Amino acid sequence: MSDLPILSIIIFLPLLGVLLLSIINSKSSGGERNLKQTALWVSTLNFVISIVMLINFDQSNVDFQFVENYFWINSGISYHIGIDGISILLIILTTFLMPICILASYESIKHSIKEYLIAFLILETLMIGVFCSLDLVLFYLFFEGGLIPMFLIIGIWGGDRRVYSTFKFFLFTLAGSVFMLLAIIAIYMDTGTTDIVYLLDYDLDHSLQYIFWLAFFASFAVKIPMWPVHTWLPDAHVEAPTAGSVILAGVLLKMAGYGFIRFSLGLFPVASSYFAPLIFTLSIIAIIYASLIALVQKDMKKLIAYSSVAHMGFVTLGIFTFTIQGIEGAMIQMISHGIVSAALFLCVGIVYDRIHTREIDRYGGLVNRMPVYAFVFMIFIMGSIGLPGTSGFIGEFLVLLAVFSVNTYFAVFATTGVVLAATYSLWLYRKVVFGSLVKEDLQDILDLSKREIIILFPLAFLTIFFGFYPQPLIDIIEPATINLISNISNDINLTESITQIESEH
């Protein structure tokens, strides 16, 4: 496969699907069915190709693989793509969730179906491009380009307050990214290139590292999101269609976590070490604050949205421990959260399509009419809590282990987030699933359809599988993580040695 541009195929195949969708007459007999099936088959094919790529991925190689470097835009700026153990799993997560999103939209989207599917396929191209980019300018174009289709998905197919929510989402994320763009320009002016592979080995001036780190942090902190710039996320989730919430929680938040690992740690290790206490503090606040806010929510989607803020707090904690366990735990937490949170939003969407409300008090006793739904919902609730035997446990345990080795107090505070997660998650499950079936409009509610079983069961299987056997994930992540930690340690130790010599003289 060395001569096959497989990454470009995975990135741009969805755009071929866009072309096919654009020529299908949606108003003809069977037009809507053809649109949905075309989008589903294209996204499924992309997932299959990404699995082929994973099979051919050399887990022992710490260098970037499947590299393509051509189409020079300007001196020092190029179409340079490649993947390593840190990025490949996020690509697989993206291509895995996209067919699920399209299948989940079969019944819920009633108007402008062609445009809706086109927006999702374009979004897939942009999200995959983020994880493949080995040039800062290319990364920025993909990273910010994803705002546009998500803006349209929420703004056109969202709920009653969709306009407010979508502008809030767009302005928050765009404002933070302006600083990153300025930093990229400054890096180019200083080094003459935006090639990430070159910059990873380039010794940036330490005084500039602090400025660049803050500029990138402004973008990633909003996107992940961290406290106190998290307020756009609950509104966006509540108003987004179900598939929009799935891809927002499942992939879009992970782009910032990936950015912290690839750029904050990789390009600015000295600054990352200096600002680590700040990240720890903000992460702990996010975990506890968001969990407490989730406890008092009346809307199922908003509760899950605040839980996402708390769970991503564990991701940032793990990343900035500068330990193998911490970064591996953060990566596994991102994969697990991408699966579990996507499934939780799908579970909410399933009952919303039947009753047309997300108010928690409007439900109760669903186990009497929807036993299969209650069973899979329970698996995802357990995964969200981090119960041993689910994927959520592996990531959180590794992160807490790493944090404990760095600072015991931060570890204790972070652990309270686990307790609070159990509290609001079990409360949600009890209110919705257990109790007496007294609501009249719930008396005839139907259990999962075949389509919904096809959507949820793969997610349930992965939640359990990776909970008992996370080794496949670790085997892929670990070599790249060890290489990253080694490079960071060398840079930090060199800086400390230079500082000590200067102080002695």
C-alpha positions as CSV (number, residue, x, y, z in Angstrom):
1,M,0.0,0.0,0.0
2,S,3.0,2.3,0.0
3,D,2.2,3.6,-3.4
4,L,-1.5,4.1,-2.8
5,P,-2.6,7.5,-1.5
6,I,-4.9,5.9,1.0
7,L,-5.1,8.9,3.3
8,S,-6.2,11.2,0.4
9,I,-8.7,8.6,-0.6
10,I,-10.2,8.5,3.0
11,I,-10.2,12.3,3.2
12,F,-11.8,13.0,-0.1
13,L,-14.0,10.0,-0.7
14,P,-16.9,11.7,1.1
15,L,-16.7,14.6,-1.4
16,L,-17.3,12.0,-4.2
17,G,-20.4,11.1,-2.2
18,V,-21.3,14.8,-2.3
19,L,-21.0,14.8,-6.1
20,L,-23.2,11.8,-6.3
21,L,-25.8,13.3,-4.0
22,S,-25.9,16.5,-6.0
23,I,-26.9,14.7,-9.2
24,I,-29.7,12.6,-7.6
25,N,-33.2,14.0,-8.1
26,S,-34.6,14.1,-4.6
27,K,-38.1,14.8,-5.9
28,S,-38.4,11.7,-8.1
29,S,-40.0,8.5,-7.0
30,G,-37.6,7.0,-4.5
31,G,-35.4,10.0,-4.6
32,E,-35.1,10.4,-0.8
33,R,-34.3,6.7,-0.4
34,N,-31.6,6.9,-3.0
35,L,-30.1,9.9,-1.3
36,K,-29.9,8.2,2.1
37,Q,-28.6,4.9,0.7
38,T,-25.9,6.7,-1.4
39,A,-24.7,8.7,1.7
40,L,-24.8,5.5,3.8
41,W,-22.8,3.4,1.3
42,V,-20.2,6.1,0.7
43,S,-19.6,6.6,4.4
44,T,-19.6,2.8,5.0
45,L,-17.1,2.3,2.2
46,N,-14.9,5.0,3.8
47,F,-15.0,3.1,7.1
48,V,-14.0,-0.1,5.4
49,I,-11.0,1.6,3.7
50,S,-9.9,3.0,7.0
51,I,-10.0,-0.5,8.5
52,V,-7.8,-1.7,5.7
53,M,-5.4,1.2,6.5
54,L,-5.5,0.1,10.2
55,I,-4.6,-3.4,9.2
56,N,-1.6,-2.2,7.2
57,F,-0.5,0.2,9.9
58,D,2.9,-0.7,11.5
59,Q,2.3,-0.5,15.2
60,S,6.0,-0.7,16.0
61,N,6.9,2.3,13.8
62,V,7.0,5.6,15.7
63,D,7.3,7.7,12.6
64,F,4.4,9.1,10.5
65,Q,3.1,6.5,8.0
66,F,1.2,6.7,4.7
67,V,2.9,10.1,4.2
68,E,2.0,12.2,1.2
69,N,3.8,15.5,0.6
70,Y,3.0,17.5,-2.6
71,F,1.0,20.3,-4.1
72,W,3.2,23.1,-2.8
73,I,1.1,26.2,-2.1
74,N,4.1,28.5,-1.3
75,S,7.6,28.1,0.0
76,G,7.3,26.2,3.2
77,I,3.6,25.5,3.0
78,S,2.4,22.2,1.5
79,Y,-0.2,19.5,1.3
80,H,1.5,17.2,3.7
81,I,-0.4,14.4,5.4
82,G,0.4,11.4,7.4
83,I,-0.6,9.5,10.6
84,D,0.8,7.9,13.7
85,G,-0.5,5.9,16.6
86,I,-2.1,9.0,18.1
87,S,-4.1,10.1,15.1
88,I,-5.1,6.8,13.4
89,L,-7.6,5.8,16.1
90,L,-9.4,9.2,15.9
91,I,-9.7,8.7,12.1
92,I,-11.2,5.2,12.7
93,L,-13.6,6.8,15.3
94,T,-14.7,9.4,12.7
95,T,-15.3,7.0,9.9
96,F,-17.1,4.6,12.3
97,L,-19.5,7.2,13.6
98,M,-20.4,8.7,10.3
99,P,-22.5,5.8,8.9
100,I,-24.2,5.6,12.3
101,C,-25.1,9.3,12.1
102,I,-26.6,8.9,8.6
103,L,-28.6,5.8,9.6
104,A,-29.8,7.6,12.7
105,S,-31.2,10.4,10.5
106,Y,-33.3,8.2,8.3
107,E,-36.6,9.0,10.1
108,S,-35.9,12.2,12.1
109,I,-34.9,14.6,9.2
110,K,-38.0,15.6,7.3
111,H,-36.8,18.5,5.0
112,S,-33.8,19.4,2.8
113,I,-32.5,15.9,3.1
114,K,-30.0,16.2,0.3
115,E,-28.4,19.3,1.8
116,Y,-28.4,17.7,5.2
117,L,-26.5,14.6,3.9
118,I,-24.1,16.8,1.9
119,A,-23.3,18.8,5.0
120,F,-22.4,15.6,6.9
121,L,-20.2,14.2,4.2
122,I,-18.3,17.5,3.8
123,L,-17.9,17.6,7.6
124,E,-16.4,14.1,7.5
125,T,-13.8,15.2,5.0
126,L,-12.8,18.1,7.2
127,M,-12.7,16.1,10.4
128,I,-10.5,13.4,8.9
129,G,-8.2,16.1,7.4
130,V,-7.6,17.5,10.8
131,F,-6.1,14.2,12.1
132,C,-4.0,13.7,8.9
133,S,-2.5,17.2,8.5
134,L,1.2,17.5,8.9
135,D,1.3,21.2,7.9
136,L,0.0,23.9,10.2
137,V,-1.8,25.9,7.5
138,L,-3.5,22.7,6.2
139,F,-4.5,21.8,9.8
140,Y,-6.0,25.2,10.3
141,L,-8.0,25.0,7.1
142,F,-9.5,21.7,8.0
143,F,-9.9,22.6,11.7
144,E,-11.8,25.8,11.0
145,G,-13.6,24.5,7.9
146,G,-15.5,22.1,10.1
147,L,-17.3,25.0,11.7
148,I,-19.2,25.7,8.5
149,P,-21.1,22.4,8.0
150,M,-21.8,22.1,11.7
151,F,-23.0,25.7,11.7
152,L,-25.5,24.7,9.0
153,I,-26.5,21.4,10.6
154,I,-27.5,23.1,13.9
155,G,-28.8,26.3,12.3
156,I,-31.1,24.6,9.7
157,W,-32.1,21.3,11.2
158,G,-31.9,22.2,14.9
159,G,-34.5,23.0,17.6
160,D,-36.4,26.2,18.4
161,R,-33.4,28.2,19.6
162,R,-31.1,26.9,16.8
163,V,-30.1,30.4,15.5
164,Y,-28.9,31.6,18.9
165,S,-27.1,28.4,19.6
166,T,-25.4,28.1,16.3
167,F,-24.1,31.6,16.3
168,K,-22.9,31.2,19.8
169,F,-21.1,28.0,18.8
170,F,-19.6,29.6,15.7
171,L,-18.4,32.8,17.4
172,F,-16.9,31.1,20.4
173,T,-14.9,28.7,18.4
174,L,-13.9,31.1,15.7
175,A,-12.8,33.8,18.2
176,G,-10.4,31.4,19.9
177,S,-9.0,30.2,16.6
178,V,-8.0,33.7,15.5
179,F,-5.1,33.6,18.0
180,M,-4.0,30.3,16.6
181,L,-3.9,31.7,13.1
182,L,-1.8,34.6,14.3
183,A,0.6,32.1,16.0
184,I,0.9,30.0,12.8
185,I,1.8,33.1,10.8
186,A,4.4,34.1,13.5
187,I,5.8,30.5,13.4
188,Y,6.2,30.7,9.6
189,M,7.9,34.1,9.9
190,D,10.3,32.7,12.5
191,T,11.1,29.4,10.9
192,G,10.2,29.8,7.2
193,T,8.0,26.7,7.2
194,T,4.7,25.4,8.6
195,D,5.7,21.7,8.2
196,I,4.9,19.9,11.5
197,V,7.4,17.2,11.1
198,Y,10.2,19.8,10.7
199,L,8.9,21.9,13.6
200,L,8.7,18.9,16.0
201,D,12.5,18.7,15.8
202,Y,13.0,22.5,15.7
203,D,14.1,24.2,18.9
204,L,11.7,27.2,19.1
205,D,12.9,30.1,21.2
206,H,11.5,29.5,24.7
207,S,10.2,33.0,25.1
208,L,8.2,32.5,21.9
209,Q,7.0,29.1,23.0
210,Y,4.9,30.7,25.8
211,I,3.2,33.1,23.5
212,F,2.5,30.4,20.8
213,W,1.3,28.0,23.5
214,L,-1.2,30.6,24.8
215,A,-2.4,31.3,21.2
216,F,-3.0,27.6,20.5
217,F,-4.6,27.2,23.9
218,A,-7.1,29.9,23.2
219,S,-8.4,27.8,20.3
220,F,-8.2,24.3,21.8
221,A,-9.7,25.3,25.2
222,V,-12.8,26.6,23.5
223,K,-13.2,23.6,21.3
224,I,-12.7,20.8,23.8
225,P,-14.3,22.8,25.8
226,M,-12.7,23.8,29.1
227,W,-14.1,25.9,31.9
228,P,-15.0,28.8,31.7
229,V,-15.4,28.9,27.9
230,H,-17.7,25.8,27.8
231,T,-21.0,27.6,27.8
232,W,-21.6,27.1,24.0
233,L,-21.6,23.3,24.2
234,P,-24.8,22.6,26.2
235,D,-26.8,25.0,24.0
236,A,-25.3,23.5,20.8
237,H,-26.1,20.0,21.9
238,V,-29.7,20.8,23.0
239,E,-30.6,22.5,19.7
240,A,-28.6,20.2,17.3
241,P,-30.4,17.2,15.6
242,T,-29.5,13.9,17.1
243,A,-26.8,13.1,14.6
244,G,-25.3,16.6,15.0
245,S,-25.0,15.9,18.8
246,V,-23.4,12.5,18.0
247,I,-20.7,13.9,15.8
248,L,-20.2,17.0,17.9
249,A,-19.5,15.0,21.1
250,G,-18.0,12.0,19.3
251,V,-15.4,13.7,17.1
252,L,-15.4,17.5,17.1
253,L,-14.4,17.8,20.7
254,K,-11.6,15.3,20.1
255,M,-10.0,17.6,17.6
256,A,-9.0,19.9,20.4
257,G,-7.7,17.0,22.5
258,Y,-5.6,15.9,19.6
259,G,-4.4,19.4,19.1
260,F,-3.2,19.6,22.7
261,I,-1.1,16.4,22.2
262,R,0.2,17.1,18.8
263,F,0.9,20.8,19.1
264,S,0.9,22.0,22.7
265,L,3.0,19.1,23.9
266,G,4.8,18.4,20.6
267,L,5.8,21.9,19.5
268,F,5.8,23.8,22.8
269,P,7.0,21.3,25.5
270,V,8.7,23.8,27.7
271,A,5.6,26.1,27.7
272,S,3.4,23.1,28.3
273,S,5.4,22.1,31.4
274,Y,5.2,25.7,32.7
275,F,1.4,26.0,32.2
276,A,0.5,22.5,33.3
277,P,-0.7,23.7,36.8
278,L,-3.1,26.0,35.0
279,I,-4.5,23.2,32.9
280,F,-4.8,21.0,36.1
281,T,-6.7,23.7,37.9
282,L,-9.1,24.4,35.0
283,S,-9.6,20.7,34.4
284,I,-10.5,20.1,38.1
285,I,-12.9,23.0,38.1
286,A,-14.5,21.7,34.9
287,I,-14.9,18.2,36.3
288,I,-16.5,19.2,39.5
289,Y,-18.5,22.3,38.3
290,A,-19.9,20.5,35.2
291,S,-20.9,17.5,37.3
292,L,-22.7,19.6,39.8
293,I,-24.6,21.5,37.0
294,A,-25.5,18.1,35.5
295,L,-27.1,17.1,38.8
296,V,-29.8,19.8,38.4
297,Q,-30.7,19.4,34.7
298,K,-34.2,18.7,33.6
299,D,-33.3,18.1,29.9
300,M,-31.6,14.8,29.1
301,K,-29.5,16.3,26.3
302,K,-28.2,19.1,28.5
303,L,-27.3,16.7,31.3
304,I,-25.3,14.6,28.8
305,A,-23.7,17.7,27.4
306,Y,-22.5,18.8,30.8
307,S,-21.2,15.3,31.5
308,S,-19.1,15.7,28.3
309,V,-17.5,18.8,29.8
310,A,-16.6,16.8,32.9
311,H,-15.3,13.8,30.9
312,M,-13.1,16.0,28.7
313,G,-11.7,17.5,31.9
314,F,-10.1,14.0,32.5
315,V,-8.6,14.2,29.0
316,T,-6.8,17.5,29.6
317,L,-5.7,16.2,33.0
318,G,-4.1,13.1,31.5
319,I,-2.4,14.9,28.6
320,F,-0.6,17.4,30.8
321,T,0.8,14.9,33.3
322,F,3.6,14.2,30.8
323,T,3.4,10.5,31.5
324,I,2.8,7.5,29.3
325,Q,-0.1,6.4,31.4
326,G,-1.6,9.9,31.4
327,I,-1.5,10.4,27.6
328,E,-2.6,6.8,26.9
329,G,-5.5,7.3,29.4
330,A,-6.5,10.6,27.7
331,M,-6.5,8.9,24.3
332,I,-8.5,5.9,25.5
333,Q,-10.9,8.3,27.3
334,M,-11.4,10.2,24.0
335,I,-12.1,7.0,22.1
336,S,-14.4,5.8,24.9
337,H,-16.2,9.1,25.2
338,G,-16.6,9.2,21.5
339,I,-18.4,5.9,21.6
340,V,-20.4,6.2,24.8
341,S,-21.5,9.9,24.5
342,A,-22.5,9.2,20.9
343,A,-24.6,6.3,22.1
344,L,-26.2,8.3,24.9
345,F,-27.3,11.1,22.5
346,L,-28.7,8.4,20.2
347,C,-30.6,6.9,23.1
348,V,-32.1,10.3,23.8
349,G,-32.9,10.8,20.2
350,I,-34.8,7.5,20.0
351,V,-37.3,8.3,22.8
352,Y,-37.5,12.0,21.5
353,D,-38.6,10.7,18.1
354,R,-41.4,8.8,19.8
355,I,-42.6,11.3,22.4
356,H,-41.1,14.6,21.2
357,T,-39.7,15.8,24.5
358,R,-36.4,15.5,26.3
359,E,-37.8,16.5,29.7
360,I,-36.6,13.9,32.2
361,D,-39.8,14.1,34.3
362,R,-41.9,13.2,31.3
363,Y,-40.5,9.7,31.3
364,G,-40.5,6.8,33.7
365,G,-41.1,3.0,33.6
366,L,-39.8,2.6,30.1
367,V,-38.4,-0.8,31.1
368,N,-42.0,-2.1,31.0
369,R,-42.4,-1.3,27.3
370,M,-38.8,-1.0,26.0
371,P,-36.7,-3.7,27.7
372,V,-34.1,-3.9,24.9
373,Y,-33.8,-0.1,25.0
374,A,-33.4,-0.2,28.8
375,F,-30.6,-2.9,28.5
376,V,-28.4,-1.0,26.0
377,F,-29.1,2.3,27.7
378,M,-27.8,0.7,30.9
379,I,-24.6,-0.3,29.2
380,F,-23.9,3.2,28.0
381,I,-24.8,4.7,31.4
382,M,-22.3,2.3,33.0
383,G,-19.7,3.3,30.4
384,S,-20.3,7.0,31.2
385,I,-19.8,6.3,34.9
386,G,-16.6,4.4,34.3
387,L,-17.7,1.1,35.8
388,P,-15.1,-1.6,35.6
389,G,-15.7,-3.7,32.6
390,T,-16.6,-0.8,30.4
391,S,-14.3,1.3,28.2
392,G,-14.9,4.4,30.4
393,F,-13.1,2.7,33.3
394,I,-9.8,2.2,31.4
395,G,-9.3,5.8,30.4
396,E,-10.3,7.3,33.7
397,F,-8.2,4.8,35.7
398,L,-5.1,5.5,33.7
399,V,-5.6,9.2,34.0
400,L,-6.2,9.1,37.7
401,L,-3.1,6.9,38.2
402,A,-1.0,9.4,36.3
403,V,-2.4,12.4,38.1
404,F,-1.8,10.6,41.5
405,S,1.8,10.2,40.6
406,V,2.1,13.9,39.8
407,N,0.0,15.5,42.5
408,T,-2.1,13.7,45.1
409,Y,-4.4,16.6,45.8
410,F,-5.4,17.0,42.1
411,A,-6.1,13.2,42.0
412,V,-8.4,13.4,45.0
413,F,-10.4,16.3,43.5
414,A,-10.6,14.5,40.2
415,T,-11.9,11.4,41.8
416,T,-14.9,13.3,43.2
417,G,-15.9,13.8,39.5
418,V,-16.2,10.0,39.2
419,V,-18.5,9.9,42.3
420,L,-20.6,12.8,40.9
421,A,-20.8,11.1,37.5
422,A,-22.3,8.0,39.1
423,T,-24.8,10.2,40.9
424,Y,-26.3,12.1,38.0
425,S,-26.0,9.2,35.6
426,L,-27.8,6.7,37.8
427,W,-30.4,9.4,38.7
428,L,-31.1,9.9,35.0
429,Y,-31.4,6.2,34.4
430,R,-33.7,5.6,37.3
431,K,-36.0,8.5,36.4
432,V,-36.3,7.5,32.7
433,V,-36.3,3.7,32.9
434,F,-37.5,2.5,36.2
435,G,-40.7,3.3,38.2
436,S,-44.3,2.9,37.2
437,L,-45.5,3.4,33.7
438,V,-48.1,6.1,34.5
439,K,-47.8,8.6,31.6
440,E,-50.6,7.9,29.0
441,D,-48.4,8.7,26.0
442,L,-45.9,6.1,27.2
443,Q,-48.4,3.2,27.3
444,D,-48.0,2.3,23.6
445,I,-44.4,3.3,23.1
446,L,-42.5,0.8,21.0
447,D,-39.1,-0.8,21.7
448,L,-36.1,-0.6,19.4
449,S,-36.7,-1.1,15.7
450,K,-34.2,-3.2,13.6
451,R,-32.6,0.0,12.4
452,E,-32.1,1.3,15.9
453,I,-30.7,-2.1,17.0
454,I,-28.2,-2.0,14.1
455,I,-27.2,1.5,15.3
456,L,-26.8,0.9,19.0
457,F,-25.5,-2.7,19.3
458,P,-22.0,-2.1,17.7
459,L,-21.6,0.8,20.2
460,A,-22.6,-1.4,23.1
461,F,-20.3,-4.2,22.0
462,L,-17.3,-1.8,21.7
463,T,-18.1,-0.3,25.2
464,I,-17.9,-3.8,26.7
465,F,-15.1,-5.1,24.5
466,F,-12.6,-2.3,25.2
467,G,-13.6,-2.4,28.9
468,F,-12.3,-6.0,29.2
469,Y,-9.6,-5.9,26.5
470,P,-8.1,-2.4,25.9
471,Q,-4.8,-3.9,24.7
472,P,-5.5,-3.3,21.0
473,L,-5.8,0.4,21.7
474,I,-2.8,0.5,23.9
475,D,-0.6,-1.3,21.3
476,I,-1.4,1.3,18.7
477,I,-1.1,4.4,21.0
478,E,1.9,3.4,23.1
479,P,4.9,3.6,20.7
480,A,3.9,7.1,19.5
481,T,3.3,8.1,23.1
482,I,6.7,6.9,24.3
483,N,8.3,8.8,21.4
484,L,6.4,11.9,22.3
485,I,7.3,11.7,26.0
486,S,11.0,11.1,25.2
487,N,11.1,14.2,23.0
488,I,9.4,16.3,25.6
489,S,11.7,15.1,28.4
490,N,14.8,15.8,26.3
491,D,13.6,19.4,25.6
492,I,12.6,20.1,29.2
493,N,15.9,18.6,30.6
494,L,17.9,20.6,28.1
495,T,16.1,23.8,29.1
496,E,16.7,23.1,32.8
497,S,20.4,22.4,32.2
498,I,20.8,25.7,30.2
499,T,18.9,27.6,33.0
500,Q,21.2,26.1,35.7
501,I,24.3,27.0,33.7
502,E,23.2,30.6,33.2
503,S,22.3,30.9,36.9
504,E,25.7,29.7,37.9
505,H,27.5,32.2,35.7
